[in-house]
């Protein structure tokens, strides 16, 4: 599979084995490490992770970056190119391969034949009939490829600055359209606009956030089987917290209708107001566990339903929500509950948009403004109602001579006399 520079690499027949692993370490300063097929830590990635930790990046960022780096190193190990010998040819071939490759997910022990990437049953991307959302197929999304390209460019920029990598970044920026240096006449006192993106970065379509309609949410809420699940969903859809933020909460104040979460980016504790019914479900859930688990401000607020009562993980909460979706044939996600809360607050004329930004924890108001955009379902309903009013507005003007009134009535659907 080694490319000599003259012969193009055959990407359609390239098989990248699941070599290496991104594993947890339990270390507070470096929670993840990338190991090769022999279980040896990859030194360049460890140095990059140390830089991320020094910059204050959370463990979730290291995991996200580590998965992209694992794909890149698996590709290099397969084609037989060292990481510091990679050129733009390897970067180009990797981005091309990633856009057509099947996700190498391992089969689940419950359903090995139906898991995406198992190699047994392909999972095509299709649109859900209930939600209108596209289900995840067995291919990488364009957003995943774009994120991977950005991470790898940042990885090589770090080693290029440290003098431990190649002389040129294999993942360059896009070519400048005009001659001369980029931003040659830019005023240093003004912010930069129109920054160039990566040369091999695919175009990503900006999708509008999806909310769950009220009637569909009621049907989904009825499928939840425990007070814990009802309390979780009620908090997600009313407080607008991220799924991981709410699962990490330890303090709730029903008297003030506040629940305290740790923000994902800033790691700052912030109290969030929530609906009264969320605290009612929470109190019913706490009453069930009052004699079974220790109480305290440092104890997890959410636990598993079976012994031993461990802290509820994100994967377990997602599995709970997936079971409720399966009963309705829908594919809503936990993050759609946050979008629903944002839409409900942003559409209230008495709710300032700056307050919605504070609740959602957005760094920029422009991110919150997305929820002011019209919803597809509402626009379709409004336009259909407009056509219905046009049809029922009363008798129209008489037709011009030469036209039959009954023909126009059939054509335009109304009285013409």
C-alpha positions in Angstrom: 0.0 0.0 0.0 3.0 2.3 0.0 2.7 5.1 -2.6 5.9 6.0 -4.4 4.6 9.4 -5.4 4.0 8.6 -9.0 1.3 5.9 -8.8 -2.0 7.0 -7.4 -3.1 5.2 -4.3 -6.0 2.8 -4.8 -8.4 4.0 -2.1 -11.5 2.0 -3.1 -9.7 -1.2 -2.1 -8.0 0.2 1.0 -8.9 -1.7 4.2 -7.9 0.1 7.4 -7.8 -2.4 10.3 -8.8 -1.5 13.8 -5.3 -1.2 15.1 -4.6 0.9 18.1 -6.9 2.3 20.8 -7.8 5.5 22.6 -7.9 4.4 26.2 -8.7 6.2 29.5 -5.8 6.5 32.0 -7.6 7.8 35.1 -4.9 10.6 35.2 -6.3 14.0 36.1 -3.9 15.8 33.8 -3.9 13.4 30.9 -7.2 11.5 31.0 -6.7 9.8 27.6 -3.8 8.3 25.6 -3.4 6.9 22.2 -1.7 3.5 21.9 -0.6 1.5 18.8 -1.3 -2.1 18.1 1.4 -3.2 20.5 -0.1 -1.2 23.4 2.7 1.4 23.3 1.7 5.1 23.8 2.1 7.3 20.7 4.5 10.0 21.8 3.5 12.8 19.5 -0.1 12.5 20.5 0.8 12.4 24.2 2.7 15.6 23.8 -0.2 17.2 22.0 -2.6 16.1 24.8 -0.3 17.6 27.4 -0.5 20.9 25.4 -4.3 20.7 25.4 -4.4 20.1 29.1 -2.1 23.1 29.8 -4.5 25.2 27.7 -7.4 24.3 30.0 -9.2 22.0 27.5 -11.5 19.5 29.2 -11.3 15.8 29.0 -14.1 15.6 26.5 -12.0 17.7 24.1 -9.1 15.3 24.4 -11.4 12.4 23.7 -12.9 14.1 20.6 -9.4 15.1 19.3 -8.1 11.6 20.1 -10.7 9.8 18.0 -9.7 12.0 15.0 -6.0 11.3 15.6 -6.7 7.6 15.9 -8.3 7.5 12.5 -5.3 9.4 11.0 -2.7 7.1 12.6 -4.6 4.0 11.6 -4.5 5.3 8.0 -0.8 6.0 8.2 -0.1 2.6 9.7 -2.0 0.9 6.8 -0.3 2.8 4.0 3.1 2.5 5.7 4.0 6.2 6.2 5.5 7.6 9.4 3.5 10.5 10.9 6.4 12.9 10.5 6.9 11.8 6.9 3.3 12.4 5.8 2.8 14.9 3.0 -0.1 16.6 1.4 -0.6 13.5 -0.7 -1.4 11.4 2.4 -3.6 14.2 3.7 -5.5 14.4 0.5 -5.9 10.6 0.3 -7.0 10.4 3.9 -9.7 13.0 3.4 -10.9 11.3 0.3 -10.9 7.9 2.0 -12.7 9.2 5.1 -15.6 10.6 3.0 -16.2 7.2 1.4 -15.2 4.7 4.2 -17.5 2.7 6.4 -17.3 3.6 10.0 -15.2 0.9 11.8 -17.5 0.5 14.7 -17.4 -2.8 16.6 -20.6 -4.8 16.7 -22.7 -4.7 19.8 -23.0 -7.8 21.8 -26.8 -7.6 21.8 -27.2 -7.1 18.0 -23.9 -7.8 16.2 -25.7 -8.0 12.8 -27.5 -4.7 13.0 -24.8 -2.4 14.3 -23.4 0.2 11.9 -20.0 -0.7 10.7 -20.2 -4.4 11.7 -19.7 -5.4 8.1 -22.7 -7.7 8.2 -25.7 -5.5 7.4 -25.1 -2.1 5.9 -27.1 0.7 7.4 -28.2 3.2 4.8 -29.0 6.8 5.7 -32.7 7.4 5.7 -35.2 10.0 6.8 -37.3 9.2 9.8 -41.0 9.4 9.0 -42.0 10.8 12.5 -39.3 13.4 13.1 -38.0 14.2 9.6 -34.5 13.8 10.8 -31.9 11.7 8.9 -30.7 8.7 10.7 -27.0 8.0 11.0 -25.8 5.5 8.4 -22.6 3.6 8.2 -20.6 6.4 6.6 -18.9 9.4 8.2 -20.8 12.6 8.2 -19.3 15.7 6.5 -19.1 17.4 9.9 -17.0 14.6 11.2 -14.6 14.8 8.2 -14.3 18.6 8.6 -13.7 18.3 12.3 -11.0 15.7 11.7 -9.3 17.9 9.2 -9.2 20.8 11.6 -7.8 18.7 14.4 -5.1 17.3 12.3 -4.0 20.7 11.0 -3.9 21.9 14.7 -1.9 18.8 15.6 0.8 19.4 12.9 0.8 23.2 13.7 1.8 22.3 17.3 4.6 20.0 16.2 5.7 22.4 13.5 6.1 25.2 16.1 7.8 22.8 18.5 10.2 21.6 15.8 9.3 18.0 16.2 7.2 17.4 13.1 7.6 17.8 9.3 8.8 21.0 7.7 5.4 21.6 6.1 1.9 21.0 7.5 0.3 18.1 5.5 -3.1 19.8 6.0 -2.7 23.3 4.5 -5.2 26.1 4.3 -7.0 26.7 1.0 -5.3 28.6 -1.7 -5.6 32.3 -1.8 -7.8 33.4 -4.7 -5.9 36.6 -5.4 -2.1 37.2 -5.7 -0.1 38.3 -2.8 -0.1 37.6 0.9 -3.3 36.9 2.6 -4.7 39.8 4.6 -1.9 42.0 3.3 -3.9 45.3 3.7 -5.8 44.3 6.8 -6.0 46.9 9.6 -4.6 45.3 12.7 -7.1 47.2 14.8 -10.0 45.5 13.1 -11.1 41.9 13.5 -10.3 39.4 10.8 -13.1 38.3 8.5 -13.3 35.7 5.7 -10.5 33.5 7.2 -9.5 30.7 4.9 -10.5 27.2 5.7 -8.6 24.0 5.2 -7.9 22.9 1.6 -9.2 19.4 2.1 -12.1 20.5 4.3 -15.5 19.4 2.9 -18.4 21.8 2.8 -20.7 21.4 5.8 -24.4 22.4 5.5 -25.5 24.4 8.4 -28.7 22.7 9.7 -31.3 24.5 11.7 -31.8 23.1 15.2 -34.7 20.8 15.5 -37.3 21.0 18.2 -39.8 18.4 19.4 -43.4 19.6 18.7 -45.6 19.8 21.8 -47.9 16.9 20.8 -45.0 14.7 19.9 -43.2 15.6 23.2 -46.3 14.6 25.2 -46.4 11.2 23.4 -42.7 10.7 24.1 -43.0 11.7 27.7 -45.8 9.1 28.2 -43.3 6.4 27.2 -40.9 7.0 30.1 -41.1 4.3 32.6 -39.7 5.7 35.9 -39.8 8.9 38.0 -36.1 9.3 37.3 -36.6 9.3 33.6 -39.5 11.7 33.8 -37.5 14.1 36.0 -34.5 14.0 33.7 -36.6 14.8 30.5 -38.6 17.5 32.4 -35.3 19.2 33.4 -33.8 18.9 29.9 -36.8 20.4 28.2 -37.3 23.2 30.7 -33.8 24.2 32.0 -32.1 23.9 28.6 -29.0 22.3 30.1 -26.8 20.0 28.1 -27.2 16.3 28.7 -23.8 15.9 30.3 -24.3 19.1 32.4 -27.5 17.8 34.0 -26.2 14.3 34.5 -23.3 15.8 36.5 -25.5 17.9 38.8 -25.4 17.2 42.5 -27.5 20.1 43.9 -31.1 21.0 43.4 -33.1 23.6 45.3 -36.9 22.9 44.9 -37.8 25.9 47.0 -36.2 28.3 44.6 -36.8 26.1 41.5 -33.1 26.0 40.7 -30.8 23.2 39.8 -27.0 23.8 39.7 -24.9 22.5 36.8 -21.3 22.8 35.8 -21.0 24.5 32.4 -19.3 22.5 29.7 -16.8 25.1 28.5 -16.1 27.3 31.4 -16.5 24.7 34.2 -18.3 27.3 36.2 -21.2 26.3 38.5 -24.4 28.0 37.4 -28.0 27.7 38.8 -30.7 27.2 36.2 -34.4 27.7 36.7 -36.6 24.8 35.7 -40.3 24.1 35.5 -42.2 23.1 38.7 -43.2 19.7 37.4 -39.6 18.8 37.0 -39.0 19.2 40.7 -42.1 17.2 41.4 -40.8 14.2 39.5 -37.4 14.7 41.1 -38.9 14.6 44.6 -40.8 11.4 43.7 -37.6 9.9 42.5 -35.7 10.9 45.6 -38.4 9.4 47.8 -37.8 6.0 46.1 -34.1 6.1 46.9 -34.3 7.8 50.3 -33.2 4.6 52.2 -31.0 3.1 49.5 -28.4 5.7 48.7 -26.5 8.2 50.8 -27.7 11.8 50.7 -25.5 14.9 50.5 -24.5 17.9 48.4 -21.6 16.0 46.9 -23.5 12.8 46.0 -24.7 12.2 42.4 -28.3 13.4 41.8 -29.0 10.7 39.2 -28.3 7.0 39.7 -29.0 3.7 38.0 -32.3 2.0 38.7 -30.6 -1.3 39.7 -28.2 -2.3 42.3 -25.5 -1.3 42.8 -26.8 2.3 42.5 -24.0 3.9 40.5 -24.0 7.4 39.0 -26.0 7.5 35.8 -23.7 7.8 32.8 -24.4 9.5 29.5 -24.6 6.2 27.6 -27.2 4.8 30.0 -29.3 8.0 29.8 -29.1 7.9 26.0 -30.2 4.2 26.0 -33.2 5.1 28.1 -34.2 7.8 25.7 -33.6 5.5 22.7 -36.1 3.0 24.2 -38.7 5.7 24.5 -38.0 6.7 20.8 -38.4 3.1 19.7 -41.9 2.9 21.0 -42.9 5.8 18.8 -40.7 5.0 15.8 -38.9 8.3 16.2 -35.2 9.3 16.4 -35.1 12.3 18.7 -31.8 12.9 20.5 -31.1 14.2 24.0 -29.8 17.4 22.5 -33.1 17.9 20.8 -34.6 18.5 24.2 -32.2 21.4 24.7 -33.2 22.8 21.3 -36.8 22.4 22.3 -36.2 24.4 25.5 -34.4 27.1 23.6 -37.2 27.4 21.0 -39.8 27.7 23.7 -38.0 30.5 25.5 -36.8 32.4 22.4 -40.3 32.4 20.9 -41.8 34.0 24.1 -42.1 37.7 23.5 -41.7 38.4 27.2 -38.4 36.5 27.4 -35.4 38.7 26.4 -32.9 36.9 24.1 -30.0 37.9 26.3 -31.7 35.9 29.1 -32.0 32.9 26.8 -28.3 33.2 26.0 -27.5 33.1 29.8 -29.7 30.1 30.4 -28.2 28.2 27.4 -24.6 29.2 28.3 -23.8 30.5 24.8 -20.6 32.6 24.5 -22.1 34.7 21.6 -25.5 36.0 21.1 -25.4 35.1 17.4 -25.6 31.4 18.5 -28.8 32.0 20.4 -30.3 33.9 17.5 -30.6 30.7 15.5 -33.7 29.9 17.5 -35.4 33.0 16.2 -35.3 31.5 12.7 -38.6 30.2 11.4 -39.3 26.5 11.9 -40.0 24.4 8.8 -43.2 22.9 10.2 -44.5 26.3 11.3 -43.8 27.9 7.9 -45.5 25.0 6.1 -48.6 25.3 8.4 -48.7 29.0 7.9 -48.5 28.9 4.1 -51.2 26.3 3.9 -53.4 28.4 6.1 -52.7 31.3 3.8 -53.9 29.4 0.8 -57.0 28.2 2.7 -57.9 31.8 3.5 -57.4 32.8 -0.1 -59.7 30.0 -1.2 -62.4 30.9 1.3 -62.2 34.7 1.0 -65.5 34.9 -1.0 -66.6 35.2 -4.6 -64.0 36.2 -7.1 -64.4 38.6 -10.0 -66.4 37.3 -12.9 -64.3 35.6 -15.6 -63.5 37.4 -18.8 -65.6 36.7 -21.9 -64.7 33.4 -23.5 -63.9 31.5 -20.3 -66.2 28.9 -18.8 -67.0 29.6 -15.2 -67.2 25.9 -14.2 -63.7 25.3 -15.7 -62.2 28.1 -13.7 -64.0 26.8 -10.5 -62.4 23.5 -11.0 -59.0 25.0 -11.7 -58.8 27.6 -8.9 -61.1 25.8 -6.4 -63.6 28.5 -5.5 -66.7 30.3 -6.7 -66.3 32.5 -9.7 -69.7 34.0 -9.7 
